[in-house]
Amino acid sequence: MDRMTRLALLLLAGCATTHDAGWTGKGAMPFDAAQSDCDAKTQDLPAGKQREAAFDQCMEEHGWRRP
């Protein structure tokens, strides 16, 4: 295994993280990128529970969960 592969595996192994808004992710896409993608995907939904549920589902697909 070459040095870059070992470095990449080490970084992936340490990817369990918590975001200050209470989200947790293990092996997740970077939070800001996931949030931006999910905002874009849910922006046309009516504000309220429907949009929030769709946003949460999208974030879970990117590896992030609310506690």
DSSP file (Angstrom, degrees, kcal/mol; ACC not computed):
  #  RESIDUE AA STRUCTURE BP1 BP2  ACC     N-H-->O    O-->H-N    N-H-->O    O-->H-N    TCO  KAPPA ALPHA  PHI   PSI    X-CA   Y-CA   Z-CA
    1    1 A M              0   0    0      0, 0.0     2,-0.0     0, 0.0     0, 0.0   0.000 360.0 360.0 360.0 130.2    0.0    0.0    0.0
    2    2 A D     >  -     0   0    0      1,-0.1     4,-2.1     4,-0.0     5,-0.2  -0.268 360.0-104.0 -79.8 169.0    1.5    3.3   -1.0
    3    3 A R  H  > S+     0   0    0      1,-0.2     4,-2.2     2,-0.2     5,-0.1   0.873 118.0  50.9 -60.6 -42.6    1.9    6.3    1.3
    4    4 A M  H  > S+     0   0    0      2,-0.2     4,-2.5     1,-0.2    -1,-0.2   0.880 109.3  51.2 -66.7 -38.7   -1.1    8.3   -0.2
    5    5 A T  H  > S+     0   0    0      2,-0.2     4,-2.4     1,-0.2    -1,-0.2   0.924 110.6  48.7 -64.5 -44.1   -3.4    5.4    0.1
    6    6 A R  H  X S+     0   0    0     -4,-2.1     4,-2.3     1,-0.2    -2,-0.2   0.901 111.6  49.9 -61.7 -41.2   -2.5    4.9    3.8
    7    7 A L  H  X S+     0   0    0     -4,-2.2     4,-2.4     2,-0.2    -2,-0.2   0.918 110.5  49.4 -63.6 -44.1   -3.0    8.7    4.4
    8    8 A A  H  X S+     0   0    0     -4,-2.5     4,-2.3     1,-0.2    -2,-0.2   0.909 112.0  48.3 -62.5 -42.6   -6.4    8.6    2.7
    9    9 A L  H  X S+     0   0    0     -4,-2.4     4,-2.2     2,-0.2    -1,-0.2   0.887 110.6  51.6 -66.0 -38.5   -7.5    5.6    4.8
   10   10 A L  H  X S+     0   0    0     -4,-2.3     4,-1.2     2,-0.2    -2,-0.2   0.918 110.7  48.0 -63.4 -43.8   -6.3    7.2    8.0
   11   11 A L  H  < S+     0   0    0     -4,-2.4     3,-0.3     1,-0.2    -2,-0.2   0.906 112.3  48.9 -64.2 -41.8   -8.2   10.4    7.2
   12   12 A L  H >< S+     0   0    0     -4,-2.3     3,-1.4     1,-0.2    -1,-0.2   0.874 106.5  56.7 -65.8 -36.7  -11.4    8.4    6.5
   13   13 A A  H 3< S+     0   0    0     -4,-2.2     3,-0.3     1,-0.3    -1,-0.2   0.796 107.8  48.9 -65.6 -27.5  -11.1    6.4    9.6
   14   14 A G  T 3< S+     0   0    0     -4,-1.2    -1,-0.3    -3,-0.3    -2,-0.2   0.059  78.5 108.3 -99.4  25.7  -11.1    9.6   11.7
   15   15 A C    <   +     0   0    0     -3,-1.4    13,-0.6     2,-0.1     2,-0.4   0.382  36.8 117.3 -90.0   5.2  -14.1   11.1   10.1
   16   16 A A        +     0   0    0     -3,-0.3     2,-0.3    10,-0.2    10,-0.3  -0.614  46.0 157.5 -69.8 125.6  -16.5   10.7   12.9
   17   17 A T  E     -A   25   0A   0      8,-3.2     8,-2.5    -2,-0.4     2,-0.4  -0.933  38.8-136.6-147.6 165.4  -17.4   14.3   13.8
   18   18 A T  E     -A   24   0A   0     -2,-0.3     2,-0.3     6,-0.2     6,-0.2  -0.995  16.2-144.3-128.3 135.4  -20.0   16.6   15.4
   19   19 A H    >   -     0   0    0      4,-2.9     3,-2.4    -2,-0.4     4,-0.2  -0.746  27.3-115.5 -96.8 148.5  -21.2   19.9   14.0
   20   20 A D  T 3  S+     0   0    0     -2,-0.3    -1,-0.1     1,-0.3    -2,-0.0   0.661 111.9  66.7 -60.6 -16.5  -22.0   22.7   16.4
   21   21 A A  T 3  S-     0   0    0      2,-0.1    -1,-0.3     1,-0.0     3,-0.1   0.375 124.9 -97.4 -84.5   5.9  -25.7   22.6   15.4
   22   22 A G  S <  S+     0   0    0     -3,-2.4    -2,-0.2     1,-0.3     2,-0.1   0.374  80.7 136.5  96.8  -4.4  -25.9   19.2   17.0
   23   23 A W        -     0   0    0     43,-0.2    -4,-2.9    -4,-0.2     2,-0.4  -0.481  36.0-160.0 -73.4 146.2  -25.5   17.1   13.8
   24   24 A T  E     -AB  18  65A   0     41,-2.9    41,-2.6    -6,-0.2     2,-0.4  -0.972   9.9-179.1-126.2 147.0  -23.3   14.1   14.0
   25   25 A G  E     -AB  17  64A   0     -8,-2.5    -8,-3.2    -2,-0.4     2,-0.5  -0.993  16.4-163.6-147.5 137.7  -21.6   12.3   11.1
   26   26 A K  S    S-     0   0    0     37,-0.8   -10,-0.2    -2,-0.4     3,-0.1  -0.970  90.0  -9.7-121.2 115.4  -19.4    9.2   10.7
   27   27 A G  S    S+     0   0    0     -2,-0.5    -1,-0.1   -12,-0.2   -11,-0.1   0.793 103.4 159.5  68.6  27.4  -17.7    9.0    7.4
   28   28 A A        -     0   0    0    -13,-0.6    35,-0.2    35,-0.2    -1,-0.2  -0.366  50.0 -98.3 -85.5 159.2  -19.9   11.9    6.3
   29   29 A M        -     0   0    0     33,-2.4    -1,-0.1     1,-0.2     5,-0.1  -0.417  66.7 -75.0 -60.9 148.8  -19.6   14.3    3.4
   30   30 A P     >  -     0   0    0      0, 0.0     4,-2.4     0, 0.0     3,-0.4  -0.250  47.9-122.7 -50.5 136.9  -18.1   17.6    4.8
   31   31 A F  H  > S+     0   0    0      1,-0.2     4,-3.1     2,-0.2     5,-0.2   0.892 107.0  50.3 -54.7 -49.7  -21.0   19.4    6.7
   32   32 A D  H  > S+     0   0    0      1,-0.2     4,-2.1     2,-0.2    -1,-0.2   0.870 112.2  48.0 -61.0 -37.1  -21.0   22.6    4.7
   33   33 A A  H  > S+     0   0    0     -3,-0.4     4,-2.3     2,-0.2    -1,-0.2   0.911 113.7  46.9 -68.8 -41.9  -21.1   20.7    1.4
   34   34 A A  H  X S+     0   0    0     -4,-2.4     4,-2.6     2,-0.2     5,-0.2   0.928 113.0  49.2 -64.5 -45.0  -23.9   18.5    2.6
   35   35 A Q  H  X S+     0   0    0     -4,-3.1     4,-2.5    -5,-0.2    -2,-0.2   0.911 111.6  48.9 -61.2 -43.8  -25.9   21.4    3.9
   36   36 A S  H  X S+     0   0    0     -4,-2.1     4,-2.1    -5,-0.2    -1,-0.2   0.922 112.6  47.7 -62.9 -45.1  -25.5   23.4    0.7
   37   37 A D  H  X S+     0   0    0     -4,-2.3     4,-2.1     1,-0.2    -2,-0.2   0.925 114.3  46.2 -61.9 -45.2  -26.6   20.5   -1.4
   38   38 A C  H  X S+     0   0    0     -4,-2.6     4,-1.6     2,-0.2    -2,-0.2   0.859 109.6  54.1 -70.5 -35.0  -29.6   19.8    0.8
   39   39 A D  H  X S+     0   0    0     -4,-2.5     4,-1.1    -5,-0.2     3,-0.2   0.934 110.9  47.0 -60.1 -45.0  -30.6   23.4    0.9
   40   40 A A  H  < S+     0   0    0     -4,-2.1     3,-0.3     1,-0.2     4,-0.3   0.892 112.4  49.5 -64.3 -39.6  -30.6   23.5   -2.9
   41   41 A K  H  < S+     0   0    0     -4,-2.1    -1,-0.2     1,-0.2    -2,-0.2   0.752 120.0  35.4 -72.6 -23.9  -32.6   20.3   -3.2
   42   42 A T  H >< S+     0   0    0     -4,-1.6     3,-1.7    -3,-0.2    -1,-0.2   0.429  85.4  99.6-110.5   0.3  -35.3   21.4   -0.7
   43   43 A Q  T 3< S+     0   0    0     -4,-1.1    -1,-0.1    -3,-0.3    -2,-0.1   0.764  81.4  54.0 -62.5 -26.3  -35.6   25.1   -1.5
   44   44 A D  T 3  S+     0   0    0     -4,-0.3    -1,-0.3    -3,-0.2    -2,-0.1   0.520  88.5  96.7 -87.8  -4.6  -38.7   24.7   -3.7
   45   45 A L  S <  S-     0   0    0     -3,-1.7     3,-0.1     1,-0.1    -3,-0.0  -0.533  89.9 -94.0 -80.6 151.7  -40.6   22.9   -1.0
   46   46 A P      > -     0   0    0      0, 0.0     5,-0.8     0, 0.0    -1,-0.1  -0.369  49.2 -99.3 -63.8 143.6  -43.1   24.8    1.2
   47   47 A A  T   5S+     0   0    0      3,-0.1     2,-0.3     4,-0.1     3,-0.2  -0.288  84.8  49.5 -61.1 147.2  -41.5   26.0    4.4
   48   48 A G  T  >5S-     0   0    0      1,-0.2     4,-2.5    -3,-0.1     5,-0.2  -0.862 109.2 -19.2 124.3-157.3  -42.4   23.9    7.4
   49   49 A K  H  >5S+     0   0    0     -2,-0.3     4,-2.7     1,-0.2     5,-0.2   0.827 128.0  56.2 -61.3 -36.0  -42.4   20.2    8.4
   50   50 A Q  H  >5S+     0   0    0      2,-0.2     4,-2.1     1,-0.2    -1,-0.2   0.943 112.1  41.7 -63.7 -47.0  -42.3   18.9    4.8
   51   51 A R  H  ><S+     0   0    0     -5,-0.8     4,-2.7     2,-0.2    -2,-0.2   0.918 114.9  51.6 -66.3 -42.4  -39.2   20.9    3.9
   52   52 A E  H  X S+     0   0    0     -4,-2.5     4,-2.7     1,-0.2    -2,-0.2   0.912 110.5  48.1 -61.9 -42.8  -37.5   20.0    7.3
   53   53 A A  H  X S+     0   0    0     -4,-2.7     4,-2.3     2,-0.2    -1,-0.2   0.911 113.3  47.5 -64.1 -42.2  -38.2   16.3    6.8
   54   54 A A  H  X S+     0   0    0     -4,-2.1     4,-2.3    -5,-0.2    -2,-0.2   0.899 112.5  49.8 -65.4 -40.0  -36.8   16.4    3.3
   55   55 A F  H  X S+     0   0    0     -4,-2.7     4,-2.7     2,-0.2    -2,-0.2   0.936 111.0  48.7 -63.2 -47.3  -33.8   18.3    4.4
   56   56 A D  H  X S+     0   0    0     -4,-2.7     4,-2.3     1,-0.2    -2,-0.2   0.898 111.4  50.0 -60.5 -41.4  -33.1   15.8    7.3
   57   57 A Q  H  X S+     0   0    0     -4,-2.3     4,-1.9     2,-0.2    -1,-0.2   0.919 110.8  49.5 -63.5 -43.3  -33.5   12.9    4.9
   58   58 A C  H  X S+     0   0    0     -4,-2.3     4,-1.0     1,-0.2    -2,-0.2   0.927 110.4  50.0 -60.8 -45.7  -31.0   14.5    2.4
   59   59 A M  H ><>S+     0   0    0     -4,-2.7     5,-2.7     1,-0.2     3,-0.6   0.893 108.2  53.2 -62.1 -39.2  -28.5   15.1    5.2
   60   60 A E  H ><5S+     0   0    0     -4,-2.3     3,-1.5     1,-0.2    -1,-0.2   0.871 103.2  57.2 -63.1 -35.7  -28.8   11.5    6.3
   61   61 A E  H 3<5S+     0   0    0     -4,-1.9    -1,-0.2     1,-0.3    -2,-0.2   0.766 107.0  49.7 -64.8 -24.2  -28.1   10.4    2.8
   62   62 A H  T <<5S-     0   0    0     -4,-1.0   -33,-2.4    -3,-0.6    -1,-0.3   0.343 130.0 -97.0 -95.3   4.9  -24.8   12.4    3.1
   63   63 A G  T < 5S+     0   0    0     -3,-1.5   -37,-0.8     1,-0.3     2,-0.4   0.544  84.6 122.4  97.7   7.8  -24.0   10.7    6.5
   64   64 A W  E   < -B   25   0A   0     -5,-2.7     2,-0.3   -39,-0.2    -1,-0.3  -0.861  33.4-179.5-109.7 139.4  -25.3   13.4    8.9
   65   65 A R  E     -B   24   0A   0    -41,-2.6   -41,-2.9    -2,-0.4    -8,-0.0  -0.982  25.8-126.5-133.8 146.0  -28.0   12.8   11.6
   66   66 A R              0   0    0     -2,-0.3   -43,-0.2   -43,-0.2   -44,-0.1  -0.639 360.0 360.0 -82.3 150.3  -29.6   15.1   14.2
   67   67 A P              0   0    0      0, 0.0    -1,-0.1     0, 0.0   -44,-0.1   0.518 360.0 360.0 -68.0 360.0  -29.4   13.8   17.8
